[in-house]
């Protein structure tokens, strides 16, 4: 049985190494090592399987949240949401079926009307939300 648990551990490690995302199967490698130790102690198969399952689950629940914070990758904060609630000026008219352009905080953005109504050039608007790379705006009163 030792050989089977070693095989499971090695297979889990290989899957972990060839998977582009981090922390996919390492838990099973850890559980497999524990099962190897239990097998070497000549404990019944049900104890080995239980040890494998418990250690795999516990290691996943404990390590994954901690590791995911450090393995997120290169997340770049753009602070684009700072535009929400700001006022801007329409520089290209916003039509019901066509994006316009709005200048907010010195930057030009594509924009659409949040309620679908056209907004003329030079109108003052308030940014309601951001959807992808465009602003959803409402004519300011």
C-alpha positions in Angstrom: 0.0 0.0 0.0 3.0 2.3 0.6 3.7 2.3 -3.1 0.2 3.4 -4.0 0.3 6.3 -1.5 3.7 7.4 -2.8 2.3 7.2 -6.4 -0.6 9.4 -5.4 1.7 12.0 -3.7 4.0 12.1 -6.8 1.0 12.4 -9.2 -0.4 15.3 -7.1 3.0 17.0 -7.2 3.3 16.6 -11.0 -0.2 18.0 -11.5 0.7 20.9 -9.2 3.8 21.6 -11.2 2.2 21.5 -14.7 -0.9 23.5 -13.7 -0.5 27.2 -14.5 -2.5 28.3 -11.5 -1.0 27.8 -8.0 -2.3 25.5 -5.3 -4.4 23.0 -7.2 -3.4 19.6 -5.9 -0.6 20.1 -3.3 -3.1 19.1 -0.6 -3.3 15.6 -1.9 0.5 15.3 -1.9 0.5 16.2 1.8 -2.3 13.8 2.5 -0.5 11.1 0.6 2.7 11.6 2.7 0.6 11.1 5.9 -1.0 8.0 4.4 2.5 6.6 3.6 3.5 7.1 7.3 0.2 5.4 8.4 0.9 2.6 6.0 4.4 2.1 7.3 2.9 1.7 10.8 0.8 -1.1 9.4 -2.5 0.6 10.3 -5.7 -0.6 8.6 -6.5 0.8 5.1 -9.5 2.7 6.4 -7.2 4.6 8.8 -4.9 5.4 5.9 -7.8 6.7 3.8 -9.2 8.7 6.7 -5.8 10.2 7.4 -5.3 11.0 3.7 -8.7 12.7 3.5 -8.5 14.6 6.8 -5.0 15.9 6.2 -5.8 16.9 2.6 -8.9 18.8 3.6 -7.4 20.5 6.6 -4.3 21.6 4.7 -6.4 23.0 2.0 -8.6 24.9 4.5 -5.7 26.3 6.4 -3.1 27.0 3.7 -5.2 28.2 0.7 -6.6 31.4 2.2 -3.2 32.4 3.4 -1.4 31.5 0.2 -4.0 33.1 -2.1 -3.3 36.5 -0.6 0.4 36.2 -1.5 -0.1 34.5 -4.9 -2.7 36.9 -6.5 -0.3 38.1 -9.1 0.3 41.6 -10.4 -3.0 43.3 -9.6 -2.7 46.9 -10.6 -5.0 49.4 -8.9 -6.2 52.0 -11.3 -8.4 54.0 -9.0 -10.9 54.4 -11.9 -13.7 54.2 -9.4 -12.7 57.6 -8.0 -14.7 59.0 -10.9 -18.0 57.8 -9.5 -19.9 60.7 -8.1 -17.7 63.2 -9.9 -19.0 65.8 -12.4 -17.7 66.1 -15.9 -18.4 67.9 -19.2 -19.6 66.2 -22.4 -17.1 66.8 -25.2 -18.7 64.5 -27.8 -22.6 64.2 -27.6 -24.0 61.1 -26.1 -26.7 59.6 -28.3 -29.3 56.9 -27.4 -27.5 54.4 -29.5 -23.9 55.7 -29.6 -21.2 56.4 -27.0 -20.1 59.9 -26.4 -17.1 61.3 -24.6 -16.9 63.0 -21.2 -14.0 64.9 -19.6 -13.8 64.0 -15.9 -10.9 65.1 -13.7 -8.8 66.0 -16.7 -9.3 62.6 -18.4 -11.4 61.7 -21.4 -13.7 58.8 -21.1 -16.2 57.1 -23.4 -19.6 57.5 -21.8 -23.3 56.5 -22.2 -26.4 57.8 -20.6 -27.5 55.7 -17.7 -31.2 56.2 -18.7 -30.7 56.1 -22.5 -31.5 59.8 -23.1 -29.2 61.8 -25.4 -27.0 64.4 -23.8 -25.7 67.3 -25.8 -22.1 68.6 -26.1 -20.9 70.9 -23.2 -23.6 69.6 -20.8 -22.6 69.0 -17.3 -23.0 65.3 -16.2 -22.6 63.3 -13.0 -20.8 59.9 -13.2 -23.1 57.2 -11.8 -21.0 54.1 -12.4 -18.2 52.5 -14.5 -19.0 49.6 -16.8 -15.8 48.2 -18.4 -14.0 51.1 -20.0 -16.9 53.5 -20.2 -18.7 55.8 -17.7 -22.5 55.7 -17.1 -23.5 59.3 -16.6 -26.7 61.3 -15.9 -27.2 64.9 -16.9 -26.6 67.1 -13.9 -29.4 69.5 -12.9 
